Amino acid sequence: MAQTYKVIELVGTSKQSYEDAAASAITEASKTIHDMAWFEVIEQRGRVDDGKVVEFQIKLKVAFKLVR
């Protein structure tokens, strides 16, 4: 049987790293979205304040299986 997936975009943030930002986005999304299968990093960026990196931001595409 074929499976169908829906793809959405998420943005995660972290004060520590891009990896933490991605994990944060997935963790929060998993509270309401089930059967997530994969993610793809689309974009990485950050915020600078007073010459220091203060936030890491990451945009992800996330796919989850459509279930009837």
C-alpha positions, -999 to 999 in steps of 0.1 A, spaced: 0 0 0 13 34 -9 17 61 17 11 98 14 29 125 34 22 162 40 51 186 42 50 217 64 76 244 73 87 251 109 111 276 124 129 268 155 151 290 177 177 284 204 203 304 223 228 275 221 230 261 185 214 253 152 210 217 164 191 228 195 169 250 173 160 221 150 154 198 180 132 224 196 110 228 165 106 190 161 98 186 198 72 213 199 56 201 166 54 165 179 30 176 206 3 181 180 16 165 148 20 127 148 39 103 125 66 127 115 90 109 92 118 132 81 130 168 81 151 189 57 170 221 67 160 249 44 177 279 60 200 288 89 203 323 103 208 340 136 204 372 155 232 394 166 230 419 195 258 442 205 283 423 184 274 388 199 253 359 185 223 358 208 200 334 189 202 306 163 173 302 139 166 274 116 138 268 90 129 232 84 106 213 60 90 184 80 70 155 65 44 135 83 23 106 72 -13 111 65 -34 86 84 -71 78 79 
